Amino acid sequence: MEAMKNSSVKEEIRMEEWEMRPGGMLVQKSNNNSHTLPIVPMITVIVKFGSSYHNVSISSQASFGELKKMLAGETGVHPEDQKLMYKKKEMDSKAYLDVAKVKNGSKIVLIEDIISRERRSLEMLKSSRLRKASKSIDHFTTEVNSIAHKVTSLEATSSKGGIVSEKDIDDLTEALMAKLVELDGVSVDGSLKLQKTTQERRVQKNIEILDMLKLEIGSSSNGSKLVAQTTKMQQQQQKVEAKAKDVTVDQLQVVKQCEAVMVTTKWETFD
């Protein structure tokens, strides 16, 4: 009985010395209490790519993903564009060499995934365009902020009864129109569309404010001209009335003189 108990304890101790690796392979656990690290053997695999062969030295416990990174430097093929075939089966990047039973001298075939390469190139191009568009909108926003500040300043001056130059309004309107054309040429996708639309509305709102200011200046100018014309007409009318009054007085004096002559004149009669 005692012998069976001791045997069971020894079996449990042996089981604790092993661990399960991905793929279901049992390997011996490393002894953390030991000062010496277990030596992992290196193997050399022969990788065929096209018509060329590459001898790659790598840890026997490395993953196929690590092997792809090493092959990228030798073949120039990006790791994401690589397909590694071992025993006519494509191996996952997360799979381990030792689990797949890759040994020293094993042959692996590298195939470049053209579709993956093209897809990745398109994604890189799209990402580059988005970065460029984002930078353009940021620059555009900064410049519009400066123009909008000037528009607000003119609006405040006008509301306080100050004088606003029509030339300043025209210059700011022209600058905003140019920015609107510039923004229209920026191609955007996704969240940048909302930013672009927001800036377009902002520019249009400032242009409307400038149009209203220009109308106010025009109305004020026309009002001043109308007052001046009315005053001038009144002055002319007063002059005409004054002249007419003078003429009437002169006519009355002539009539009186004629009546006096008729009264004092003696007429000679002939029989």
C-alpha positions in Angstrom: 0.0 0.0 0.0 2.8 2.4 0.9 4.6 1.5 -2.3 1.5 2.4 -4.4 1.2 5.7 -2.5 4.8 6.6 -3.2 4.4 5.7 -6.9 1.4 8.0 -7.2 3.3 10.9 -5.6 6.2 10.4 -8.0 3.8 10.4 -10.9 2.2 13.7 -9.8 5.7 15.3 -9.5 6.6 14.1 -13.0 3.3 15.6 -14.4 4.1 19.0 -12.8 7.4 19.1 -14.7 5.6 19.2 -18.0 3.4 21.9 -19.7 1.1 21.9 -22.7 2.3 24.0 -25.7 -0.1 25.4 -28.4 -1.0 22.5 -30.7 -1.3 20.0 -27.8 2.5 19.2 -27.5 3.9 18.5 -24.0 7.2 20.1 -23.2 9.2 20.1 -20.0 8.8 23.1 -17.8 11.8 25.3 -17.2 13.0 25.4 -13.7 12.6 28.9 -12.3 14.6 28.1 -9.3 17.6 27.1 -11.4 20.2 29.7 -12.3 20.9 28.1 -15.6 18.4 28.8 -18.5 17.4 25.9 -20.7 19.2 25.9 -24.0 16.9 26.2 -27.0 18.4 24.5 -30.0 18.8 26.5 -33.2 17.8 24.9 -36.5 18.5 25.9 -40.2 15.5 25.8 -42.5 15.7 26.0 -46.3 13.2 28.5 -47.7 12.5 28.4 -51.5 11.3 31.6 -53.0 10.9 31.6 -56.7 14.0 30.2 -58.2 16.2 31.1 -55.2 16.9 29.3 -51.9 17.6 30.9 -48.5 19.1 29.2 -45.5 17.7 30.7 -42.4 19.0 29.9 -38.9 16.2 30.3 -36.3 15.2 29.0 -32.9 13.4 25.7 -33.0 10.6 27.2 -30.8 10.1 30.3 -32.9 6.8 31.0 -34.6 6.2 31.2 -38.4 5.5 34.9 -37.9 9.1 35.4 -36.6 10.4 33.5 -39.6 8.4 35.8 -41.9 10.1 38.8 -40.3 13.5 37.3 -40.9 12.6 36.5 -44.5 11.4 40.0 -45.2 14.9 41.3 -44.8 16.3 38.7 -47.3 13.6 38.6 -49.9 12.1 42.1 -49.6 8.6 40.7 -49.3 6.5 42.3 -46.5 5.6 39.8 -43.7 1.9 40.5 -44.3 2.3 39.5 -48.0 4.0 36.2 -47.3 2.5 32.7 -47.4 4.7 30.0 -45.9 3.9 26.5 -47.2 5.2 23.5 -45.2 4.3 20.0 -46.3 1.9 21.6 -48.9 0.0 23.3 -46.2 -0.1 27.1 -45.5 1.1 27.8 -42.0 -0.4 30.4 -39.7 1.9 33.1 -38.4 1.0 32.2 -34.8 1.9 28.6 -35.2 5.2 27.3 -33.8 8.0 25.6 -35.7 8.5 22.8 -33.2 4.8 22.2 -32.9 4.6 21.8 -36.7 7.5 19.4 -36.4 9.9 21.6 -38.4 13.4 20.3 -38.0 16.9 21.1 -39.0 17.1 21.1 -42.8 13.3 21.2 -43.3 12.2 22.8 -46.6 9.6 25.6 -46.6 8.2 27.4 -49.6 7.6 31.1 -49.6 4.9 32.5 -51.9 4.2 36.2 -52.3 0.5 37.0 -51.8 -0.2 39.5 -54.7 -3.7 40.2 -53.6 -2.6 41.0 -50.1 0.2 43.3 -51.4 -2.3 45.2 -53.6 -4.8 45.5 -50.8 -2.1 46.8 -48.4 -0.9 49.3 -51.0 -4.4 50.6 -51.4 -4.8 51.0 -47.7 -1.5 52.8 -47.4 -2.5 55.1 -50.3 -5.9 55.8 -48.6 -4.2 56.4 -45.3 -1.8 58.9 -46.9 -4.7 60.7 -48.6 -6.6 61.0 -45.3 -3.5 62.4 -43.6 -3.1 64.9 -46.3 -6.8 65.9 -46.3 -6.8 66.2 -42.5 -3.7 68.5 -42.7 -5.3 70.6 -45.4 -8.5 71.1 -43.4 -6.6 72.0 -40.2 -4.6 74.6 -42.2 -7.9 75.9 -43.8 -9.5 76.2 -40.4 -6.7 78.2 -39.0 -6.9 80.7 -41.9 -10.7 81.0 -41.7 -10.4 81.7 -38.0 -8.2 84.7 -38.8 -10.7 86.0 -41.5 -13.7 85.4 -39.3 -12.1 87.4 -36.5 -11.8 90.4 -38.9 -15.5 90.0 -39.9 -16.6 90.0 -36.3 -14.6 93.1 -35.7 -16.3 94.9 -38.7 -19.7 93.8 -37.5 -19.0 95.2 -34.0 -17.8 98.5 -35.4 -21.0 98.8 -37.5 -23.3 97.9 -34.6 -21.7 100.7 -32.5 -22.3 103.2 -35.3 -18.7 103.3 -36.5 -17.6 103.8 -40.1 -16.9 100.5 -42.0 -14.9 100.7 -45.2 -16.6 99.1 -48.2 -13.1 98.1 -49.5 -12.5 96.1 -46.3 -15.8 94.3 -46.8 -14.9 93.5 -50.5 -11.4 92.2 -49.6 -12.7 89.9 -46.8 -15.5 88.6 -49.1 -13.0 87.8 -51.8 -10.7 86.0 -49.4 -13.6 83.9 -48.1 -14.7 83.0 -51.6 -11.2 81.9 -52.5 -11.1 79.7 -49.4 -14.4 78.2 -50.3 -13.0 77.2 -53.7 -9.9 75.8 -52.0 -12.0 73.7 -49.7 -14.1 72.4 -52.5 -10.9 70.8 -54.0 -10.2 68.8 -50.9 -11.2 65.2 -51.2 -12.3 63.6 -47.9 -13.8 60.4 -46.5 -15.4 59.4 -43.3 -15.3 61.7 -40.3 -13.5 64.4 -42.4 -16.6 65.0 -44.4 -18.3 66.4 -41.3 -15.4 68.7 -40.7 -15.4 69.9 -44.3 -19.2 70.6 -44.2 -18.9 72.5 -41.0 -16.2 74.8 -42.4 -18.2 75.3 -45.6 -21.2 76.5 -43.6 -18.9 78.7 -41.5 -17.5 80.4 -44.5 -20.9 81.0 -46.1 -22.2 82.5 -42.8 -19.4 85.0 -42.7 -20.0 85.9 -46.4 -23.7 86.6 -45.5 -22.6 88.8 -42.7 -20.4 90.8 -45.0 -23.3 91.1 -47.6 -25.5 92.6 -44.8 -22.9 95.1 -43.8 -22.5 96.2 -47.4 -26.3 96.7 -47.7 -26.3 98.7 -44.6 -23.5 101.0 -45.9 -25.4 101.4 -49.2 -28.6 102.3 -47.4 -26.8 104.8 -45.2 -25.1 106.4 -48.2 -28.4 106.6 -50.2 -30.1 108.2 -47.2 -27.4 110.8 -46.9 -27.7 111.6 -50.7 -31.5 111.9 -50.4 -31.2 114.3 -47.5 -28.7 116.4 -49.4 -30.8 116.5 -52.5 -33.9 117.5 -50.4 -32.1 120.3 -48.7 -30.8 121.6 -52.0 -34.2 121.6 -53.5 -35.6 123.5 -50.5 -32.9 126.1 -50.9 -33.7 126.5 -54.6 -37.4 126.8 -53.9 -36.7 129.4 -51.3 -34.7 131.4 -53.8 -37.4 131.2 -56.4 -40.0 132.3 -53.9 -37.8 135.2 -52.9 -37.4 136.3 -56.5 -41.1 136.0 -57.1 -41.8 138.1 -54.1 -39.4 140.8 -55.3 -41.0 140.8 -58.7 -44.5 141.2 -57.2 -43.3 144.2 -55.1 -41.8 145.9 -58.2 -45.0 145.3 -60.1 -47.1 146.9 -57.4 -44.9 150.0 -57.3 -45.2 150.4 -61.1 -49.0 150.2 -60.9 -49.1 152.8 -58.1 -46.9 155.1 -60.2 -49.2 154.7 -63.2 -52.3 155.6 -61.1 -50.6 158.7 -59.8 -49.8 159.8 -63.3 -53.4 159.4 -64.4 -54.7 161.4 -61.5 -52.4 164.4 -61.9 -52.4 164.6 -65.7 -54.7 167.2 -67.2 -56.1 166.3 -70.5 -56.7 169.0 -73.2 -59.9 168.7 -75.1 -60.8 170.0 -78.6 -64.1 171.3 -79.5 
